[in-house]
Amino acid sequence: MNCKSVLSRLSSYIDGEVKGDESLAIRDHLSACPDCREEHDGLRNLMSLMRSLNAPEPPADLSERIIANCRATDSRKKVSPFRLPAWGYFGAAAVSMIATFMVLQMVGRSNAPSPSNIGKRDISFEVQRDRLNFGSDPMSGAPLISTSYSGR
């Protein structure tokens, strides 16, 4: 056994909680290691001094005072720290609505056509749209409408 394991079990060893081979191993280590033996002796002396101390007696009315305090605590009204009056919720909703309208206005302005483009047709968009609708089969790439006209 090493010093670390002996020192971690020393209190249990002094109290007689360690049995069998572990107790024998601790005893062998204490007989061979002066540092651990000194710690053992100091801890044993401290424990015997603590056992000799008289514990103070609690006051006779302690249990009645504890029960009275518990009853007084239960009867108090508990207030949530996050409780808001109704106007607080209305204010939060109003702020949220104003922020939403502001964002929508900014998005609408960025997508609006410029005055120079109003009335002009975007030919490339229409060509792409026509190709998507009539151009080719999306799976095979084959044309859906033949460009040749037989006239029959």
N, C-alpha and C positions, 0 to 999 in steps of 0.2 A: 504494500500500500504506500502511496506517496503522501507528502505533506498536505497537498490541497484536498485530497479526499478525506484524510483524517480530520483536518480542521473543519470541513463542512459537516461532519458527523459527530463532532466532539460533544456538543450539547446533548444530543440523543444518547451518546455513550455514557455521559455522566448521569443522566436520568434513568439509565438502565433499560432503554428502549431498543438497544442494539443487542442482538442475540447471536449465538452460534459462531460460525467461522469468521464473520465480520468483526465480532467483538474480540476474538483472539487476535486477528490481524491488527486491529487498532492498538490492543495492549502491547503486541510485539513492536509496533512502530514507536509507541510512546517510550518503551524501554530503550530503544536505540537512538531516538532523535531528541536532543536536549531542547530544541526550539519548540517542538510540539508539546513536550512534557511541561515546559514552562507555561505555555498557553493553557494546557489542561489544568494545571494547578491553580492558575489565576482565575479561570472560569469556575472551577469547583469552589474556590473561596468566595467568589462573588455570589454564586448561587446560594451558598449556605448563609451568607449575610442577608440576602434578600428574603430567605425563608424565615429568618429570625425576626424580621420587622413585623410589627403589628399593623394589620390593615385597619384603616379608620372605619368606624361603624357609620352607616348611612343614617340620616335623620329619620325619626319614626314616621313622619308624615310624607316621606319621599314618594311613595306609591300614589297617595292621594293627590299630591301636587302634579305628578306626571299625568294622571288620568284627567285632572281638571284642565291642564294645558292642552291635552289632545282634544277634549270636547270643545274648548274655546276655539281651537284652530279649525275644527270641522264646521262650526257654526258661522264662521266668517265668510263673507261673500268673496269668492275667488274672481279676480278680474284678469282677463287675458291682456297681456301687454300689446297685442296686435289688434285690439278692438278699435275700430274707427266708427265715428258717427256716420249717418247716411250721407251727409254732404261730402264727406271724404271720398266715398265711392263715386258719387256724381262728379266730383272734381277730377278724379283719376280717369273716368270715362271721357270727360270733355277734353282733357289734355291728349288722350290717345286719339280721339277723333280729329283734333286739330293737326296733330302730327301726321296722321294718315292723309288728310287732305293736302297738306303741304308736299308730301312725297309724291302724291298722284299728280299734282300740278307740275312739279319738276320733271317727272317722267313724261307727261303729256307735252311739255315744251320741247324736250329733246327729240321726240319723235314727230313733231309737227313739220310739215313741208315748209321750205323757205319760200318767201314771196316770189323769187325768180322762177321756181319750179311749178307754181300753181298753174294749171291749165295745160301743161305739157304732158305728153304721154311718154311713159318709159317703155320703149319698144323692146329692150332686152328682157324686161320682166315678162312681157306678154309672150315673147318667143319661148322663154323657158317654161311658162305655164302651159302653152300649147304642146310643147314636147312632152311635158309630164302627162298631159291628158290624152294625147293622141299619138305620141311618138313611137314608143316601143314597149314591148312586153317587159315588165321589170324582172322577170325570172330568166327569160332566154335572150332578151335583147332584140328579138325579131320585131319588125315593124308591124303595127296593128292595122294601119291603113296603107294601102298601096299607093305609091305616088304616080303610078302610070294609070292612064285612063284609056279604057278600050273603046268606049263610045258605043257599045251595043245596047 
